[in-house]
Amino acid sequence: MVGKLYFTGINMKRMIKIKTLLIAGLALLIVSCKSDKKISNNNSAESKKELVNMIDWGFTPTTAIDSLVKKYTPFTLTTDVSKLSDNEKKMIPKLIEIAQIMDELFWFEAYGNKQEFIRGLSSDKEKAFGLINYGPWDRLGSNAPWKEGVQAKPLGANYYPSDMTKEEFEAANLPGKDDLYTFIRRDQEGKLITVPYHVQFEKEHKRAAELLRECAALAENEGLKKYLTLRATALETDQYQESDMAWLDMKTNRIEFVVGPIETYEDQLFGYKAAHEAYVLIKDMDWSKRLAKYGEFLPDLQKGLPVPERYKAETPGSDTELNAYDVVYYSGDCNAGSKTIAINLPNDEEVQLAKGTRRLQLKNAMQAKFDKILIPIADQLIDPSQRGHITFDAFFSNTMFHEVAHGLGIKNTINGKGPVRRALRELASALEEGKADMLGLYMIKQLHEAGEIEGDLKDFYVTFMAGIFRSVRFGASSAHGKANMIRFNYFDEMGAFAKDPEKGTYKVNFEKFEEAMNSLSEKILTLQGNGDYKGVGQLVYNKGKIGPGLQADLDMLSQKGIPVDIIFEQGVEAMGL
């Protein structure tokens, strides 16, 4: 139970015309990640909607593609539109159109020529699975190729030349090469060059900016109006900090819009490049008021972290905010493979230290994952004596405090290696997700002891344990999946749980669970503070893998037909507008 509340089940100048930027050797076949100078105008979001309706999701898998598609289960995104004003209802279709533009840009970043790829697929199920994954690699299967003849996915997706090595990149004297908003390409002589996003995607960003300004004209909330106006300029300039600040200043807006190149998960070569995405959200005003107070505890919780003082010397931003939402539209990165159920933004370390962050809890999507996935997993893998501790209240709280905990710890290394994100490169995301999971539990325990959270602490721990089985199924290509692999193996070694060899179910040892939680928290915070790239690599190598016993359990869940994640029917019609 959170805060003494009873939760009742709510969860891209245009692609540069200079042909020399893309040498012929980069025009790859379907067997690799493609660069292409055109962004498709096809409405991918509507394609997804049609495919959700086209497939009878109750089918029994009989082929390999059947089994892949059945990793997902459909869910309709909607909200109570009666609470929206006339102007807000007029904004929604425009926001969705912007989100659809972001979706096409993410296709280019993740793969390349979407339409050429789709034309090469033979069935509706192949098209559905291709659209869900934004290409021919299974995002819930460690990015393994699911289409015959397809090579391994380039770690750098389409952000870098496919023939570029890490050594070539690191040796290049190329200003802006590690910027969040640049592509790396080759010039006519084959040398590496940078192409800014606002140049690469000039036409698309211009259209999105026009729509943002139209929405700003409709906005009745002054904070939202300012943010939308500044975000439009950010898309045209690749300068996002001012709009991030304005986003943090919004307090009373009902419509929420997260849009632009944001997360760096797709760049698994270095973790430098941001991916386009968008969420259209409707704030639950009552729920948000109930959650508002928790950000206030961050400074005190920072002081109590189980690490030496130098690893917790930073002070979390004082303007941290928690809100609850119905999400009504996903596009781009957040819609690829496993779906996000909570958001912690902005990622700019300077903004975080100056003003904090906002944590957005997507309660309708959260509820869908709890009902359709977590409960069925618990019924199979959690000891019957502890299944009563699996609650939506605890699931919501664990997810919420995971996001809050991103604000704890350290953003800059203590030894001059710069921001943790740059020091740890492609390993940073998985370690950060692991940190947030551990410190989220730490927050729950501390607040519970202080009387700020009611309920049985065992609920949070057992629900967290069941959540490991849910998230580890996302695979090693997911930062969240990798973090859960590490945690499962670490907790196993420390005896935080035991498996009944006869029943095949797991039971939490609560005392050792807390010991493992504190130990792993200290290890992660120390690795981050030291910017210890090698040490993180060893942790991932040794523990970021699925052993035969756990794999057998995951295979059993698939054989039982328990989905791994959800796919959305979404848009204006789904909302009833």
C-alpha positions as CSV (number, residue, x, y, z in Angstrom):
1,M,0.0,0.0,0.0
2,V,1.4,3.4,-1.0
3,G,1.1,6.4,1.2
4,K,-1.8,5.0,3.2
5,L,-3.9,4.8,0.1
6,Y,-5.8,1.8,-1.0
7,F,-5.1,1.2,-4.7
8,T,-8.1,-0.6,-6.2
9,G,-6.7,-1.8,-9.5
10,I,-6.3,1.1,-11.7
11,N,-2.1,0.2,-14.6
12,M,14.3,13.8,-38.5
13,K,17.8,20.1,-44.2
14,R,15.6,16.5,-45.2
15,M,17.5,13.4,-45.5
16,I,20.5,15.2,-46.9
17,K,20.3,15.2,-50.7
18,I,24.0,14.9,-51.0
19,K,24.2,11.4,-52.1
20,T,27.8,11.2,-51.1
21,L,26.7,11.0,-47.4
22,L,25.5,7.5,-48.0
23,I,27.9,5.6,-50.1
24,A,26.8,2.6,-52.1
25,G,28.3,0.2,-49.7
26,L,25.8,1.2,-47.1
27,A,22.8,0.3,-49.2
28,L,22.3,-3.1,-47.6
29,L,19.9,-5.9,-48.4
30,I,17.2,-7.1,-46.0
31,V,19.9,-9.2,-44.3
32,S,21.3,-6.2,-42.5
33,C,20.3,-2.9,-41.0
34,K,19.5,-0.5,-43.9
35,S,20.2,3.1,-44.5
36,D,17.8,4.8,-46.8
37,K,17.3,8.5,-47.7
38,K,13.5,8.4,-47.5
39,I,11.3,8.1,-44.5
40,S,8.2,6.3,-45.3
41,N,5.0,8.3,-45.3
42,N,2.9,5.3,-44.6
43,N,1.0,5.5,-41.3
44,S,2.6,2.8,-39.3
45,A,0.4,3.4,-36.3
46,E,-2.7,2.8,-38.4
47,S,-1.0,-0.3,-39.8
48,K,-0.6,-1.6,-36.3
49,K,-4.2,-0.9,-35.5
50,E,-5.4,-2.8,-38.6
51,L,-3.1,-5.8,-37.7
52,V,-4.4,-6.0,-34.2
53,N,-7.9,-6.2,-35.6
54,M,-6.9,-8.5,-38.5
55,I,-5.4,-11.3,-36.3
56,D,-7.6,-13.5,-34.2
57,W,-5.5,-13.4,-31.1
58,G,-7.2,-16.5,-29.7
59,F,-5.5,-18.8,-32.2
60,T,-3.6,-21.8,-31.1
61,P,0.1,-21.6,-32.3
62,T,1.0,-24.3,-34.8
63,T,4.0,-22.6,-36.6
64,A,7.1,-20.8,-35.5
65,I,5.7,-17.4,-36.5
66,D,2.5,-18.3,-34.5
67,S,4.6,-18.8,-31.4
68,L,6.4,-15.6,-31.9
69,V,3.2,-13.5,-32.3
70,K,1.7,-15.2,-29.3
71,K,4.4,-13.6,-27.1
72,Y,2.0,-10.6,-27.1
73,T,-1.6,-10.1,-26.1
74,P,-3.7,-7.2,-27.2
75,F,-5.0,-4.4,-25.0
76,T,-7.0,-1.3,-25.9
77,L,-5.7,2.1,-24.8
78,T,-8.5,4.5,-23.8
79,T,-9.6,6.9,-21.0
80,D,-12.6,8.8,-19.8
81,V,-12.8,11.4,-22.5
82,S,-15.8,13.2,-20.8
83,K,-13.3,15.0,-18.6
84,L,-11.5,16.6,-21.6
85,S,-12.4,20.1,-22.8
86,D,-13.4,20.7,-26.4
87,N,-9.9,22.2,-27.1
88,E,-8.3,19.2,-25.5
89,K,-10.3,16.8,-27.7
90,K,-9.1,18.8,-30.7
91,M,-5.5,18.4,-29.6
92,I,-5.5,14.7,-29.3
93,P,-5.6,13.9,-33.1
94,K,-2.8,16.4,-33.7
95,L,-0.7,14.9,-30.9
96,I,-1.3,11.4,-32.3
97,E,-0.2,12.6,-35.8
98,I,3.1,13.9,-34.3
99,A,3.5,10.6,-32.5
100,Q,3.1,8.8,-35.8
101,I,5.9,10.9,-37.3
102,M,8.1,9.9,-34.4
103,D,7.2,6.3,-35.2
104,E,8.5,6.6,-38.7
105,L,11.7,8.2,-37.5
106,F,12.3,5.4,-35.1
107,W,11.9,2.9,-37.9
108,F,14.8,4.6,-39.7
109,E,16.9,4.7,-36.6
110,A,16.2,1.0,-35.7
111,Y,16.3,-0.5,-39.1
112,G,16.2,1.8,-42.2
113,N,13.7,1.3,-45.1
114,K,10.6,0.1,-43.4
115,Q,8.5,-0.3,-46.6
116,E,11.1,-2.4,-48.3
117,F,11.2,-4.6,-45.3
118,I,7.4,-5.0,-45.0
119,R,7.1,-5.8,-48.7
120,G,9.4,-8.8,-48.2
121,L,7.0,-10.4,-45.6
122,S,4.6,-13.0,-46.7
123,S,1.8,-13.2,-44.2
124,D,-0.2,-10.9,-41.9
125,K,1.4,-12.6,-38.9
126,E,4.9,-11.9,-40.2
127,K,3.9,-8.3,-40.9
128,A,2.4,-8.0,-37.4
129,F,5.5,-9.3,-35.8
130,G,7.8,-7.2,-38.0
131,L,5.8,-4.1,-37.0
132,I,5.8,-4.9,-33.3
133,N,9.6,-5.3,-33.4
134,Y,10.4,-2.5,-35.9
135,G,12.4,-4.9,-38.1
136,P,13.5,-8.6,-38.5
137,W,14.9,-9.1,-35.0
138,D,13.0,-10.4,-32.0
139,R,13.3,-7.8,-29.3
140,L,12.0,-10.2,-26.6
141,G,14.4,-12.9,-27.9
142,S,17.7,-11.1,-27.4
143,N,17.3,-9.5,-30.8
144,A,17.8,-12.8,-32.6
145,P,16.7,-12.7,-36.3
146,W,13.3,-14.2,-36.7
147,K,13.3,-14.0,-40.5
148,E,15.3,-16.6,-42.4
149,G,18.4,-15.2,-44.0
150,V,18.7,-12.2,-41.7
151,Q,22.0,-11.5,-40.1
152,A,22.5,-10.3,-36.5
153,K,21.3,-6.9,-35.7
154,P,24.1,-4.3,-35.7
155,L,24.7,-3.1,-32.2
156,G,24.6,0.5,-33.4
157,A,21.3,-0.1,-35.2
158,N,21.2,2.5,-38.0
159,Y,23.0,5.3,-36.1
160,Y,26.4,4.3,-37.4
161,P,27.9,2.9,-40.7
162,S,27.5,-0.9,-40.5
163,D,31.2,-1.4,-41.3
164,M,32.4,1.0,-38.6
165,T,34.4,-0.5,-35.7
166,K,34.5,0.8,-32.2
167,E,38.2,1.5,-32.6
168,E,37.6,3.6,-35.8
169,F,34.9,5.7,-34.0
170,E,37.1,6.3,-30.9
171,A,40.1,7.3,-33.0
172,A,38.1,9.7,-35.1
173,N,38.7,13.4,-34.4
174,L,35.1,14.3,-35.0
175,P,33.3,16.9,-32.9
176,G,29.8,15.9,-31.9
177,K,30.4,12.2,-32.6
178,D,29.1,11.2,-29.2
179,D,26.2,13.7,-29.2
180,L,22.8,12.4,-28.5
181,Y,21.3,13.9,-31.7
182,T,23.8,13.0,-34.5
183,F,24.0,10.2,-37.0
184,I,27.5,8.9,-38.0
185,R,27.9,8.5,-41.7
186,R,30.7,8.4,-44.3
187,D,31.6,11.1,-46.8
188,Q,32.6,10.6,-50.4
189,E,36.1,9.6,-49.3
190,G,34.8,7.1,-46.7
191,K,35.7,9.3,-43.7
192,L,33.3,9.4,-40.8
193,I,31.1,12.5,-40.5
194,T,28.2,13.6,-38.3
195,V,24.7,14.4,-39.5
196,P,22.5,16.2,-37.0
197,Y,19.0,14.9,-36.4
198,H,17.4,18.2,-37.4
199,V,19.3,18.0,-40.7
200,Q,18.6,14.3,-41.3
201,F,15.0,14.6,-40.4
202,E,14.4,18.3,-41.6
203,K,11.1,17.7,-43.3
204,E,9.6,15.5,-40.6
205,H,10.7,17.6,-37.7
206,K,9.4,20.7,-39.5
207,R,5.9,19.1,-39.8
208,A,6.0,17.9,-36.2
209,A,6.9,21.4,-35.1
210,E,4.0,22.9,-37.0
211,L,1.6,20.5,-35.3
212,L,3.1,21.3,-31.9
213,R,2.5,25.0,-32.4
214,E,-1.1,24.3,-33.5
215,C,-1.5,22.3,-30.3
216,A,0.0,25.2,-28.3
217,A,-2.6,27.5,-29.8
218,L,-5.3,25.2,-28.5
219,A,-3.8,24.7,-25.1
220,E,-5.7,26.2,-22.2
221,N,-2.9,25.5,-19.7
222,E,-0.1,28.1,-19.9
223,G,2.5,25.6,-18.8
224,L,1.5,23.2,-21.5
225,K,1.4,26.0,-24.1
226,K,5.0,27.0,-23.2
227,Y,6.3,23.5,-23.3
228,L,4.7,22.6,-26.7
229,T,6.1,25.9,-28.2
230,L,9.6,25.2,-26.9
231,R,9.5,21.6,-27.9
232,A,8.7,22.6,-31.5
233,T,11.8,24.8,-31.5
234,A,13.8,22.0,-30.0
235,L,12.9,19.6,-32.9
236,E,14.2,22.3,-35.3
237,T,17.5,22.9,-33.5
238,D,18.4,19.7,-31.5
239,Q,18.5,21.9,-28.4
240,Y,16.2,20.3,-25.9
241,Q,17.3,21.6,-22.5
242,E,15.0,24.7,-22.4
243,S,11.9,22.6,-23.3
244,D,12.9,20.0,-20.7
245,M,13.0,22.7,-18.0
246,A,9.6,23.9,-19.2
247,W,8.2,20.3,-19.1
248,L,9.3,20.1,-15.4
249,D,7.5,23.3,-14.7
250,M,4.1,22.0,-15.8
251,K,2.0,21.1,-12.8
252,T,-1.7,21.5,-13.5
253,N,-2.0,20.3,-17.1
254,R,-4.4,17.4,-17.8
255,I,-3.0,16.5,-21.3
256,E,0.6,15.3,-21.2
257,F,2.8,14.8,-24.3
258,V,6.3,13.2,-24.1
259,V,7.9,13.6,-27.6
260,G,11.3,13.6,-29.4
261,P,14.6,11.7,-29.3
262,I,14.9,10.6,-25.7
263,E,16.2,7.2,-24.6
264,T,19.4,5.6,-25.7
265,Y,18.6,1.9,-25.3
266,E,18.5,1.3,-29.1
267,D,22.2,2.2,-29.4
268,Q,23.8,-0.9,-28.0
269,L,27.2,-0.1,-29.5
270,F,27.9,2.9,-27.3
271,G,24.6,4.0,-25.8
272,Y,25.1,7.5,-27.1
273,K,22.3,8.1,-29.6
274,A,18.8,9.0,-28.7
275,A,15.7,7.3,-30.3
276,H,12.5,9.0,-31.3
277,E,9.3,8.2,-29.5
278,A,6.1,9.7,-28.2
279,Y,3.5,9.1,-25.5
280,V,0.1,10.8,-25.4
281,L,-1.2,10.7,-21.9
282,I,-4.1,11.9,-19.8
283,K,-3.4,12.8,-16.2
284,D,-5.4,11.3,-13.4
285,M,-5.6,14.5,-11.3
286,D,-6.9,12.8,-8.2
287,W,-4.3,10.0,-8.2
288,S,-1.5,12.5,-8.9
289,K,-2.4,14.5,-5.9
290,R,-2.1,11.4,-3.7
291,L,1.4,10.6,-5.0
292,A,2.7,14.2,-4.9
293,K,4.5,13.9,-1.5
294,Y,6.9,11.1,-2.2
295,G,9.5,13.2,-4.1
296,E,10.0,15.3,-1.0
297,F,11.7,12.3,0.7
298,L,14.5,12.0,-1.8
299,P,17.2,14.2,-0.1
300,D,16.8,12.3,3.2
301,L,16.8,8.9,1.5
302,Q,19.9,9.9,-0.5
303,K,21.7,10.4,2.8
304,G,20.9,6.9,4.0
305,L,22.1,5.0,0.9
306,P,24.3,2.0,1.9
307,V,27.5,3.4,0.4
308,P,30.4,5.7,1.6
309,E,29.6,9.4,1.6
310,R,31.5,10.2,-1.6
311,Y,29.1,8.0,-3.6
312,K,26.0,9.9,-2.4
313,A,27.4,13.5,-2.2
314,E,25.1,14.8,-4.9
315,T,21.7,16.2,-3.8
316,P,18.7,15.1,-5.8
317,G,16.7,17.9,-7.5
318,S,14.1,19.4,-5.2
319,D,11.4,19.6,-7.8
320,T,10.9,15.9,-8.3
321,E,7.3,15.0,-9.1
322,L,5.1,11.9,-9.3
323,N,1.9,11.7,-11.4
324,A,-0.4,8.9,-12.6
325,Y,-1.8,8.7,-16.1
326,D,-3.9,6.8,-18.6
327,V,-1.6,6.4,-21.6
328,V,-3.7,6.6,-24.9
329,Y,-0.9,6.4,-27.5
330,Y,2.6,4.9,-27.8
331,S,5.0,5.3,-30.7
332,G,8.6,4.7,-31.6
333,D,11.1,3.4,-29.1
334,C,8.7,3.0,-26.2
335,N,6.4,0.9,-28.4
336,A,9.1,-1.5,-29.6
337,G,9.0,-4.9,-28.1
338,S,8.3,-4.6,-24.4
339,K,6.1,-1.6,-23.5
340,T,7.0,1.0,-21.0
341,I,4.7,1.2,-18.0
342,A,6.5,4.1,-16.2
343,I,8.6,7.0,-17.2
344,N,11.4,9.0,-15.5
345,L,12.5,12.1,-17.4
346,P,14.3,14.2,-18.4
347,N,17.6,12.3,-18.9
348,D,19.7,15.5,-19.0
349,E,22.0,15.2,-15.9
350,E,22.2,19.0,-15.7
351,V,18.5,19.4,-15.6
352,Q,18.1,16.6,-13.1
353,L,20.5,18.2,-10.7
354,A,19.0,21.6,-11.1
355,K,15.3,20.8,-11.0
356,G,14.9,17.0,-10.5
357,T,12.7,14.8,-12.7
358,R,9.1,13.8,-13.2
359,R,7.9,10.3,-12.8
360,L,4.9,9.2,-14.8
361,Q,3.1,6.1,-13.8
362,L,1.1,4.6,-16.7
363,K,-1.6,3.0,-14.7
364,N,-3.8,1.5,-17.4
365,A,-0.9,-0.2,-19.1
366,M,0.4,-1.3,-15.7
367,Q,-2.9,-2.9,-14.8
368,A,-2.9,-4.7,-18.2
369,K,0.5,-6.3,-17.5
370,F,-0.4,-7.2,-13.9
371,D,-3.7,-8.9,-14.9
372,K,-2.6,-10.6,-18.2
373,I,1.0,-11.5,-17.3
374,L,2.2,-11.2,-13.7
375,I,-0.7,-13.0,-12.0
376,P,-0.5,-16.0,-14.4
377,I,3.3,-16.1,-13.9
378,A,2.8,-16.1,-10.1
379,D,0.3,-18.9,-10.3
380,Q,3.0,-21.1,-11.9
381,L,6.2,-20.0,-10.2
382,I,5.5,-18.6,-6.8
383,D,5.0,-20.9,-3.8
384,P,1.3,-21.2,-2.9
385,S,2.0,-20.0,0.6
386,Q,3.3,-16.7,-0.7
387,R,0.9,-16.0,-3.7
388,G,-1.4,-14.0,-1.4
389,H,1.4,-11.4,-1.3
390,I,1.1,-10.7,-5.0
391,T,-0.9,-7.5,-5.2
392,F,-1.5,-4.7,-7.7
393,D,-0.8,-2.2,-4.9
394,A,2.7,-3.6,-4.5
395,F,3.2,-3.9,-8.3
396,F,2.3,-0.3,-8.7
397,S,4.5,0.8,-5.8
398,N,7.5,-1.2,-6.9
399,T,7.2,0.3,-10.4
400,M,6.7,3.8,-9.1
401,F,9.6,3.7,-6.7
402,H,11.8,2.2,-9.3
403,E,11.2,5.4,-11.3
404,V,11.7,7.6,-8.2
405,A,14.9,5.8,-7.4
406,H,16.5,6.9,-10.7
407,G,16.9,10.2,-8.9
408,L,19.0,8.7,-6.1
409,G,22.7,7.8,-6.2
410,I,25.2,9.5,-8.4
411,K,25.0,11.1,-11.9
412,N,28.7,12.1,-12.2
413,T,31.7,9.8,-11.4
414,I,33.8,10.7,-8.4
415,N,37.1,10.3,-10.3
416,G,36.9,12.7,-13.2
417,K,35.5,10.3,-15.8
418,G,32.5,12.5,-16.4
419,P,28.8,11.5,-16.3
420,V,28.2,7.9,-15.4
421,R,26.2,7.5,-18.6
422,R,29.3,8.3,-20.7
423,A,31.8,6.5,-18.6
424,L,29.8,3.2,-18.8
425,R,28.7,3.7,-22.4
426,E,26.5,0.8,-23.7
427,L,26.5,-0.8,-20.3
428,A,25.1,2.2,-18.5
429,S,21.4,1.5,-19.2
430,A,21.3,-2.0,-17.8
431,L,23.2,-1.0,-14.6
432,E,21.0,2.1,-14.1
433,E,17.8,-0.1,-14.4
434,G,19.3,-2.5,-11.9
435,K,20.1,0.4,-9.5
436,A,16.6,1.8,-9.8
437,D,15.1,-1.6,-9.0
438,M,17.3,-2.0,-5.9
439,L,16.9,1.5,-4.6
440,G,13.2,1.4,-5.3
441,L,12.9,-1.4,-2.8
442,Y,15.3,0.5,-0.4
443,M,12.9,3.5,-0.6
444,I,9.9,1.3,0.1
445,K,11.6,-0.3,3.2
446,Q,12.7,3.1,4.6
447,L,9.3,4.7,4.0
448,H,7.5,1.7,5.5
449,E,9.6,1.9,8.6
450,A,8.8,5.7,8.8
451,G,5.1,4.9,8.6
452,E,4.7,6.6,5.2
453,I,3.7,3.4,3.5
454,E,1.3,0.9,5.0
455,G,0.7,-2.7,4.3
456,D,2.8,-5.9,4.6
457,L,6.4,-5.4,3.5
458,K,6.3,-9.0,2.3
459,D,3.8,-8.0,-0.4
460,F,6.4,-5.7,-2.0
461,Y,9.2,-8.4,-1.9
462,V,7.1,-11.3,-3.2
463,T,5.6,-9.2,-5.9
464,F,9.1,-8.0,-6.8
465,M,10.2,-11.6,-7.0
466,A,7.4,-12.5,-9.4
467,G,8.3,-9.3,-11.4
468,I,11.8,-10.7,-12.0
469,F,10.3,-13.6,-14.0
470,R,8.1,-11.2,-15.9
471,S,11.0,-8.8,-16.9
472,V,13.7,-11.3,-17.5
473,R,11.6,-12.6,-20.4
474,F,12.3,-9.4,-22.2
475,G,15.8,-10.9,-23.0
476,A,19.3,-9.6,-23.1
477,S,18.6,-7.0,-25.7
478,S,16.5,-5.1,-23.2
479,A,18.3,-3.1,-20.4
480,H,15.5,-4.2,-18.1
481,G,15.8,-7.8,-19.1
482,K,19.5,-7.8,-18.5
483,A,19.2,-6.1,-15.2
484,N,16.8,-8.8,-14.1
485,M,19.1,-11.6,-15.2
486,I,21.9,-10.1,-13.1
487,R,19.6,-9.7,-10.1
488,F,18.1,-13.2,-10.3
489,N,21.6,-14.8,-10.3
490,Y,22.9,-12.4,-7.5
491,F,19.9,-13.1,-5.3
492,D,20.2,-16.8,-6.0
493,E,23.8,-16.9,-4.8
494,M,22.8,-15.0,-1.7
495,G,19.9,-17.3,-0.8
496,A,17.3,-14.6,-1.2
497,F,14.9,-17.3,-2.5
498,A,14.7,-21.0,-2.7
499,K,13.2,-23.3,-5.3
500,D,11.2,-26.3,-4.4
501,P,12.6,-29.1,-6.6
502,E,9.3,-31.0,-6.6
503,K,6.8,-28.3,-7.1
504,G,9.1,-26.1,-9.2
505,T,8.0,-23.0,-7.3
506,Y,10.0,-20.2,-5.6
507,K,9.8,-19.0,-2.1
508,V,11.3,-15.7,-0.8
509,N,13.6,-15.8,2.3
510,F,12.8,-12.3,3.5
511,E,15.8,-11.8,5.7
512,K,18.3,-12.8,3.1
513,F,16.3,-10.9,0.4
514,E,17.0,-7.7,2.3
515,E,20.7,-8.6,2.7
516,A,20.9,-9.2,-1.1
517,M,19.1,-6.0,-1.8
518,N,21.5,-3.9,0.2
519,S,24.6,-5.8,-1.1
520,L,23.7,-5.4,-4.7
521,S,22.7,-1.7,-4.2
522,E,26.1,-1.0,-2.8
523,K,27.9,-2.8,-5.6
524,I,25.9,-1.0,-8.3
525,L,26.3,2.5,-6.7
526,T,30.1,1.9,-6.4
527,L,30.5,0.8,-10.0
528,Q,28.6,3.8,-11.1
529,G,30.5,6.3,-9.0
530,N,33.8,4.8,-10.1
531,G,32.7,4.8,-13.8
532,D,34.1,1.3,-13.7
533,Y,33.4,0.1,-17.3
534,K,35.5,-3.0,-16.9
535,G,33.9,-3.9,-13.6
536,V,30.4,-3.5,-15.0
537,G,31.4,-5.6,-17.9
538,Q,32.4,-8.4,-15.6
539,L,29.2,-8.2,-13.7
540,V,27.2,-8.4,-16.9
541,Y,29.3,-11.3,-18.2
542,N,29.2,-13.3,-15.1
543,K,25.6,-12.8,-14.1
544,G,23.7,-11.3,-17.0
545,K,22.7,-14.7,-18.4
546,I,20.0,-17.2,-18.0
547,G,21.0,-20.6,-16.6
548,P,19.4,-23.9,-17.6
549,G,17.1,-24.0,-14.6
550,L,15.6,-20.5,-15.1
551,Q,15.4,-21.2,-18.9
552,A,13.3,-24.2,-18.2
553,D,11.0,-22.2,-16.1
554,L,10.7,-19.5,-18.8
555,D,10.1,-22.2,-21.4
556,M,7.3,-23.6,-19.3
557,L,5.6,-20.2,-19.1
558,S,5.7,-20.0,-22.9
559,Q,4.3,-23.5,-23.2
560,K,1.5,-22.5,-20.9
561,G,0.6,-19.7,-23.3
562,I,1.4,-16.8,-20.9
563,P,2.2,-13.8,-23.0
564,V,5.5,-11.9,-22.5
565,D,4.1,-8.5,-23.3
566,I,1.2,-6.5,-24.7
567,I,0.4,-4.9,-28.0
568,F,-2.0,-1.9,-28.3
569,E,-5.1,-1.1,-30.2
570,Q,-4.8,2.7,-30.0
571,G,-5.8,6.0,-31.6
572,V,-8.7,8.3,-31.9
573,E,-11.3,5.6,-32.5
574,A,-10.0,3.5,-29.6
575,M,-10.6,6.5,-27.4
576,G,-14.1,7.0,-28.6
577,L,-13.4,10.4,-30.1
